[in-house]
Amino acid sequence: MQVAGPDTSNPQWIARLGEDVGHRVVLQTSHFYAERPPTDPRMTIDYLLSPGERLQTCVLLVVALSQKSGVPYRISEGNTCYAAGKAGASDKFASALWVVDFMFAVAQAGATGVNLHGGGNGLYTPIAGSSHEGYTARPIYYGELMARQLLGSALVRTEVNADGMNVAACAARALDELQVVVLNREREPISCRMIAPAPDRAANGEVWRLEAPSVESKTGVTLAEANVSSEGIFHAAATEQVRIREGSATVKPGPYSAVLIAVAVKVNKTQPYPHPQ
């Protein structure tokens, strides 16, 4: 018999599970919700979009425990706020920005993946509706869709100099492409300068924007200026061109938005791949 667990929000149970069932454990799992009870007035959009110190602490702890035991770790259940979410946060565009950061933080820590809790018409469910009424992609779904664009790429070290602003970034590379995601969780637009590989290794790239009318929007969310249809179909409608000049490129994310920058790269197999800064 093989065992996966403990599927709880208490990180210490992971260590206990390894002690109790040892070699039978094939996957260690736990839960993570960014916000506490929805009845707590402190659980707001600002709290949701604040730097995820609690996430980093929880994930780093359980990943360390799983690495010690040699058993892979996965967040088997998680979302913005438990008890089906909080109105005014879980159902707004803020959740899309949160989930991008959440999924990349978990991946960078060394976990194998994430399962988001959803279903029905819960405030935080990525897909809402029924077979009778039809289905709608909620804002958080668009954040997942952006993160999905890096599927199959390898995460690389990313350094961010944000001068105290609430900004985050993640980078990954495929065989011939460098991908950088930048999250702007500020009320104002920012100018982002990406230090890319040397000019002889890079060419033109493109930019996808994850946007909404405001951080509190429930509708009007777009990725690359496109919507997800009621049948779950998505096709990018518009992308911007970005040019590497003297080893860098500048992109300007709007307030409360995210950008995905994809740059074609000519990889020299005899030299190590440079890390983005």
C-alpha positions as CSV (number, residue, x, y, z in Angstrom):
1,M,0.0,0.0,0.0
2,Q,1.2,3.5,-0.8
3,V,0.2,6.6,1.1
4,A,-0.1,10.3,0.3
5,G,-0.8,12.9,3.0
6,P,-1.3,14.3,5.5
7,D,-3.4,16.8,3.5
8,T,-3.7,19.3,6.4
9,S,-2.7,22.9,7.0
10,N,-0.4,21.9,9.9
11,P,3.2,21.6,8.5
12,Q,4.4,19.6,11.5
13,W,2.1,16.7,10.4
14,I,4.3,16.2,7.4
15,A,7.2,15.2,9.7
16,R,5.0,13.1,11.8
17,L,3.6,11.3,8.8
18,G,7.1,10.4,7.6
19,E,7.9,9.0,11.0
20,D,4.7,6.9,11.2
21,V,4.5,5.3,7.7
22,G,8.0,5.9,6.4
23,H,8.7,4.3,3.0
24,R,5.0,3.9,2.2
25,V,4.6,7.7,1.7
26,V,4.9,8.6,-2.1
27,L,3.7,12.2,-1.9
28,Q,3.6,14.6,1.0
29,T,0.7,17.1,0.9
30,S,-0.7,20.1,2.8
31,H,-3.2,23.0,2.5
32,F,-2.5,26.7,2.1
33,Y,-4.9,29.6,2.1
34,A,-3.5,33.1,1.8
35,E,-6.1,34.7,4.0
36,R,-7.7,33.7,7.3
37,P,-11.4,33.6,8.1
38,P,-13.6,35.7,5.7
39,T,-15.3,37.2,8.8
40,D,-11.9,38.8,9.8
41,P,-12.1,42.5,8.6
42,R,-8.4,42.5,8.1
43,M,-8.7,40.1,5.2
44,T,-8.7,42.6,2.4
45,I,-7.3,43.0,-1.1
46,D,-4.3,44.9,0.4
47,Y,-3.7,41.9,2.7
48,L,-4.0,39.4,-0.2
49,L,-1.5,41.3,-2.3
50,S,1.0,42.0,0.4
51,P,4.3,40.2,0.1
52,G,3.7,36.5,0.9
53,E,5.9,36.1,4.0
54,R,3.4,33.6,5.4
55,L,3.5,31.6,2.2
56,Q,7.2,31.6,2.0
57,T,7.5,30.5,5.6
58,C,4.9,27.7,5.2
59,V,6.1,26.4,1.9
60,L,9.8,26.6,2.7
61,L,9.2,24.7,5.9
62,V,7.2,21.9,4.4
63,V,9.5,21.6,1.3
64,A,12.5,21.4,3.7
65,L,10.7,18.6,5.5
66,S,9.9,16.7,2.4
67,Q,13.4,17.1,1.0
68,K,14.8,15.7,4.2
69,S,12.6,12.6,3.8
70,G,13.2,12.4,0.1
71,V,9.5,12.4,-0.7
72,P,8.0,14.9,-3.1
73,Y,5.7,17.6,-1.8
74,R,2.5,19.2,-3.3
75,I,0.0,21.7,-2.1
76,S,-3.1,19.6,-2.4
77,E,-5.6,22.3,-1.6
78,G,-5.3,26.1,-1.5
79,N,-6.8,29.4,-2.5
80,T,-7.2,33.0,-1.4
81,C,-9.4,32.7,1.7
82,Y,-10.9,29.5,3.2
83,A,-14.6,28.8,3.6
84,A,-15.2,29.4,-0.1
85,G,-13.5,32.8,-0.2
86,K,-14.2,36.3,0.9
87,A,-16.5,38.7,-1.0
88,G,-14.5,41.8,-2.2
89,A,-11.2,39.9,-2.4
90,S,-11.5,36.3,-3.6
91,D,-13.9,37.2,-6.4
92,K,-12.0,40.3,-7.7
93,F,-9.2,40.8,-10.2
94,A,-6.8,40.9,-7.2
95,S,-7.1,37.1,-7.0
96,A,-5.6,36.8,-10.5
97,L,-2.5,38.7,-9.5
98,W,-2.3,36.7,-6.3
99,V,-2.5,33.3,-7.9
100,V,0.4,34.1,-10.4
101,D,2.7,35.0,-7.5
102,F,1.4,32.0,-5.4
103,M,2.0,29.4,-8.1
104,F,5.5,30.7,-9.0
105,A,6.5,30.9,-5.3
106,V,5.5,27.3,-4.7
107,A,7.4,26.2,-7.8
108,Q,10.5,28.1,-6.9
109,A,10.5,26.6,-3.4
110,G,10.7,23.1,-5.0
111,A,7.1,21.7,-4.7
112,T,5.8,19.5,-7.5
113,G,2.5,21.4,-8.0
114,V,-0.6,23.1,-6.7
115,N,-4.3,22.1,-6.6
116,L,-6.7,25.1,-6.2
117,H,-9.9,24.4,-4.3
118,G,-13.0,25.4,-6.3
119,G,-16.2,24.1,-7.8
120,G,-19.8,25.2,-7.7
121,N,-20.2,29.0,-7.3
122,G,-17.8,29.6,-4.4
123,L,-16.4,33.0,-4.4
124,Y,-12.9,31.7,-5.2
125,T,-13.7,29.1,-7.7
126,P,-11.8,29.5,-11.0
127,I,-14.7,28.3,-13.1
128,A,-18.3,29.1,-12.0
129,G,-21.6,28.0,-13.4
130,S,-23.4,24.8,-14.3
131,S,-24.1,22.7,-17.4
132,H,-27.6,24.2,-17.5
133,E,-26.6,27.9,-17.1
134,G,-23.2,27.6,-18.8
135,Y,-19.7,28.4,-17.3
136,T,-17.7,31.5,-16.7
137,A,-14.0,31.9,-16.1
138,R,-13.5,33.9,-12.9
139,P,-10.6,36.4,-12.6
140,I,-8.4,33.9,-10.8
141,Y,-8.6,31.6,-13.8
142,Y,-6.9,34.3,-15.9
143,G,-4.0,34.3,-13.5
144,E,-3.7,30.5,-13.8
145,L,-3.8,30.9,-17.6
146,M,-0.8,33.3,-17.5
147,A,1.2,30.9,-15.3
148,R,0.3,28.1,-17.7
149,Q,2.3,29.8,-20.4
150,L,5.5,28.8,-18.6
151,L,4.5,25.2,-18.4
152,G,7.4,23.0,-19.6
153,S,10.0,25.7,-19.0
154,A,12.7,25.6,-16.4
155,L,12.7,28.3,-13.7
156,V,15.9,30.3,-13.4
157,R,17.3,32.6,-10.8
158,T,15.6,36.0,-10.8
159,E,16.8,39.1,-8.9
160,V,14.4,42.0,-8.5
161,N,15.4,45.6,-7.5
162,A,12.0,47.1,-6.8
163,D,13.1,50.0,-4.5
164,G,10.6,49.1,-1.9
165,M,7.6,48.8,-4.3
166,N,5.2,45.9,-4.2
167,V,6.6,44.2,-7.3
168,A,7.5,40.6,-7.9
169,A,9.1,38.7,-10.9
170,C,9.8,35.2,-12.0
171,A,11.8,34.0,-15.0
172,A,12.0,30.7,-16.9
173,R,13.6,29.4,-20.0
174,A,12.7,26.9,-22.7
175,L,15.1,25.7,-25.4
176,D,15.0,28.9,-27.4
177,E,13.0,31.3,-25.3
178,L,13.4,33.4,-22.1
179,Q,10.1,34.1,-20.3
180,V,9.8,36.8,-17.6
181,V,6.6,37.5,-15.6
182,V,6.4,40.8,-13.7
183,L,3.7,41.6,-11.2
184,N,2.9,45.2,-10.4
185,R,0.8,45.4,-7.2
186,E,1.1,49.2,-7.0
187,R,-1.6,51.7,-7.6
188,E,0.5,53.4,-10.3
189,P,2.1,52.2,-13.5
190,I,5.8,51.3,-13.3
191,S,8.7,51.1,-15.7
192,C,10.4,47.7,-15.7
193,R,13.9,47.3,-17.2
194,M,14.7,43.7,-17.8
195,I,18.4,42.7,-18.1
196,A,18.4,40.1,-20.8
197,P,21.1,37.9,-22.4
198,A,23.7,39.5,-24.5
199,P,22.4,41.1,-27.7
200,D,23.9,38.4,-30.0
201,R,21.8,35.9,-28.1
202,A,18.5,37.6,-28.3
203,A,16.1,39.0,-30.8
204,N,12.6,40.5,-30.8
205,G,10.1,39.2,-28.2
206,E,6.5,39.8,-27.3
207,V,4.5,41.0,-24.3
208,W,1.2,39.6,-23.0
209,R,-0.7,41.8,-20.5
210,L,-3.0,40.5,-17.7
211,E,-5.3,43.4,-17.0
212,A,-8.7,44.5,-15.8
213,P,-10.5,47.8,-15.4
214,S,-9.5,47.9,-11.7
215,V,-8.1,45.7,-9.1
216,E,-11.7,45.3,-7.7
217,S,-13.2,44.2,-11.1
218,K,-15.2,41.0,-11.3
219,T,-15.5,41.2,-15.1
220,G,-13.5,42.7,-17.9
221,V,-10.4,40.7,-17.2
222,T,-8.2,40.0,-20.2
223,L,-5.0,38.2,-21.0
224,A,-3.3,39.4,-24.2
225,E,-6.5,41.4,-24.7
226,A,-8.6,38.2,-25.0
227,N,-11.3,36.6,-22.9
228,V,-12.0,32.9,-22.2
229,S,-15.1,31.8,-23.9
230,S,-18.0,30.0,-22.2
231,E,-16.6,26.8,-23.8
232,G,-13.2,27.4,-22.2
233,I,-11.5,28.5,-25.4
234,F,-8.7,31.1,-25.3
235,H,-6.7,32.6,-28.1
236,A,-4.4,35.6,-27.6
237,A,-5.9,38.6,-29.4
238,A,-3.0,41.1,-29.3
239,T,0.6,41.1,-28.2
240,E,3.2,43.9,-28.2
241,Q,6.7,43.7,-29.6
242,V,9.7,44.2,-27.4
243,R,13.2,44.8,-28.7
244,I,16.4,44.0,-26.8
245,R,18.7,47.0,-27.0
246,E,22.2,46.8,-25.5
247,G,21.3,43.8,-23.5
248,S,18.0,45.1,-21.9
249,A,14.4,45.8,-22.6
250,T,11.9,48.1,-21.0
251,V,8.3,47.3,-20.4
252,K,5.7,49.4,-18.5
253,P,3.1,47.4,-16.5
254,G,0.0,49.3,-15.7
255,P,-1.4,49.7,-12.1
256,Y,-2.4,46.4,-10.6
257,S,-1.4,44.3,-13.6
258,A,1.0,41.6,-14.8
259,V,3.1,41.2,-17.9
260,L,4.6,38.2,-19.5
261,I,7.7,38.9,-21.6
262,A,8.8,36.2,-24.0
263,V,12.1,36.7,-25.8
264,A,13.6,34.4,-28.4
265,V,17.1,33.5,-27.4
266,K,19.9,31.9,-29.4
267,V,21.5,29.5,-27.0
268,N,25.2,28.8,-27.3
269,K,25.5,25.2,-26.2
270,T,29.1,25.6,-25.2
271,Q,28.4,28.2,-22.6
272,P,26.1,28.3,-19.6
273,Y,22.8,30.1,-20.0
274,P,23.0,33.6,-18.4
275,H,20.6,34.3,-15.5
276,P,18.3,37.3,-15.8
277,Q,18.8,40.1,-13.3
